[in-house]
């Protein structure tokens, strides 16, 4: 089955049906940790200002946002995560379901060059270091100091990017977004926020 068959029409596809592509132990994480199809579509439409946009999903997990967004728009999506087993799964699913416009990288976010991208999807990827109940699994060590380090790094990188850079945040802390970004729109009772850099700091 190809990605297009899985994802269209969006308005009738249920998340629980799409999530059947994931192994059972990963699927169980979906409700709390995966981006819903509706949110992924809204965020990708904002981020994909033109077909040549390169979008980074910070903390992509099992890749659901990238799969939906890459199938819905012509922009290119890269997912980065520090859990290798998630990246291995993402690459397997990409090949199996022929998802387009996606790539995945096993990396720590502090080693990623943000200047390579035009836009960013940010679904609260570091919260597990601050809130134990949000821990995905035991494959990495969690540490409150890492939450601070990662949040500070991301904010500093966002601040250095050129005007016009776009960020879509979901369940994220506004303090992680520099003041040089303007809030363009909100969705889903304010949980999804769309930002654009409008001035230099």
C-alpha positions in Angstrom: 0.0 0.0 0.0 1.3 3.5 -0.9 1.1 6.6 1.4 -1.5 8.3 -0.8 -3.9 5.4 -0.2 -3.4 5.6 3.5 -3.9 9.4 3.9 -6.6 10.5 1.5 -9.2 11.8 2.1 -7.8 13.4 5.2 -11.2 14.4 6.5 -12.4 10.8 6.8 -9.2 9.1 7.9 -9.1 8.4 11.6 -5.8 8.5 13.5 -6.4 5.0 15.0 -6.6 3.6 11.4 -3.4 5.3 10.2 -1.6 4.2 13.3 -2.0 0.6 12.3 1.2 1.0 10.3 3.1 1.1 13.6 4.0 -1.9 15.7 1.7 -2.5 18.7 4.2 -1.3 21.3 4.7 1.9 19.4 1.1 2.4 18.5 0.3 2.5 22.3 2.3 5.8 22.5 0.1 7.5 19.8 -2.6 9.2 21.9 -0.1 11.1 24.1 3.0 11.4 21.9 2.0 11.4 18.2 0.7 14.3 16.2 -2.9 13.9 15.1 -3.5 13.9 11.4 -5.6 17.1 11.6 -2.8 19.0 13.4 -0.1 17.7 11.0 -2.1 18.9 8.0 -2.7 22.4 9.5 1.0 22.7 10.5 2.3 21.5 7.2 0.1 24.0 5.3 1.6 26.8 7.3 5.2 25.6 7.1 5.2 24.7 3.4 5.1 28.3 2.0 6.5 26.9 -1.3 7.4 23.5 -2.6 11.1 24.0 -2.1 10.8 24.4 1.7 12.9 22.2 3.9 11.2 21.5 7.2 12.8 20.0 10.4 10.7 18.0 12.8 12.5 18.3 16.1 12.1 15.0 18.0 10.2 13.2 15.3 9.6 10.0 17.3 8.0 7.4 15.1 7.7 9.9 12.2 4.0 10.4 12.0 4.1 14.2 11.5 6.6 13.8 8.6 4.6 11.0 7.0 1.4 13.0 7.0 3.0 16.3 6.1 5.2 14.9 3.3 2.1 13.2 1.8 0.0 16.4 2.1 2.5 19.0 0.7 5.4 19.2 -1.7 7.9 20.5 0.9 10.6 18.2 2.2 10.5 17.0 5.8 13.4 15.7 7.9 12.8 14.1 11.2 15.5 14.0 13.8 15.5 12.0 17.0 18.0 10.8 19.6 16.3 7.3 19.8 17.9 5.1 17.1 15.1 2.5 17.2 12.6 5.2 16.2 14.7 6.3 13.3 15.2 2.7 12.2 11.4 2.3 12.3 10.9 5.5 10.3 13.2 4.3 7.6 11.5 0.9 7.4 8.0 2.5 7.2 9.2 5.0 4.5 10.3 2.2 2.3 7.3 -0.1 3.0 4.6 2.5 2.4 6.5 4.6 -0.1 6.2 7.8 1.9 7.4 10.8 -0.2 9.4 13.9 0.7 10.8 12.5 4.0 14.1 11.6 5.5 15.2 10.8 9.0 18.4 11.3 11.1 19.6 9.7 14.3 21.1 12.7 16.1 21.2 14.8 19.1 19.5 18.2 18.4 22.5 20.1 19.6 24.5 18.7 16.7 21.9 19.8 14.1 22.6 22.8 11.9 19.3 24.8 11.8 20.4 27.0 9.0 19.8 24.1 6.6 16.0 24.5 7.1 13.3 27.0 6.3 10.8 25.9 8.9 10.4 23.8 12.0 7.8 21.6 13.7 8.2 21.5 17.5 5.9 19.1 19.4 7.3 19.6 22.9 10.1 17.1 22.3 12.0 17.7 25.5 9.2 17.6 28.1 10.0 14.0 29.0 13.2 15.3 30.7 11.1 17.5 33.0 7.9 15.3 33.4 8.3 11.7 34.3 4.9 10.6 33.1 5.7 11.8 29.6 8.7 9.6 29.2 8.4 7.5 26.0 10.5 4.6 27.1 13.6 3.7 29.0 16.1 3.7 26.1 17.6 7.0 27.1 18.4 8.7 30.3 16.2 11.6 31.3 17.5 14.6 33.2 16.0 18.0 34.0 19.2 19.7 33.0 18.9 18.3 29.5 15.5 20.0 29.2 17.2 23.3 30.0 20.1 22.7 27.7 18.0 21.6 24.7 15.4 24.4 25.2 18.2 27.0 25.4 19.9 25.6 22.3 16.7 25.5 20.2 15.8 29.1 21.2 19.3 30.4 20.4 19.2 28.6 17.0 15.7 30.0 16.2 17.0 33.5 17.0 19.8 33.3 14.5 17.7 32.3 11.6 16.6 34.7 8.8 13.4 36.7 8.7 10.6 34.7 7.2 11.5 31.5 9.1 8.4 29.7 10.2 7.8 27.5 13.3 4.7 25.4 14.2 4.6 24.5 17.9 2.2 22.0 19.5 1.9 21.8 23.3 5.1 23.8 23.6 6.3 26.4 26.0 6.2 29.9 24.5 9.4 30.7 26.2 11.2 28.5 23.8 10.3 30.9 20.9 12.4 34.1 20.7 10.6 37.5 20.8 11.6 38.2 17.2 8.9 35.8 16.1 5.3 36.9 15.6 2.4 34.6 16.4 0.5 34.3 13.1 -2.3 32.0 14.0 -3.5 29.5 16.6 -5.6 26.3 16.2 -7.0 23.5 18.4 -7.8 25.8 21.3 -4.4 27.5 21.1 -2.4 24.2 21.4 -1.1 24.6 17.9 0.7 27.9 17.3 2.1 29.2 14.0 5.0 31.6 14.2 7.1 33.6 11.7 10.3 35.6 12.3 9.6 39.2 11.5 12.6 41.0 12.8 16.2 40.5 14.0 17.0 40.4 17.7 
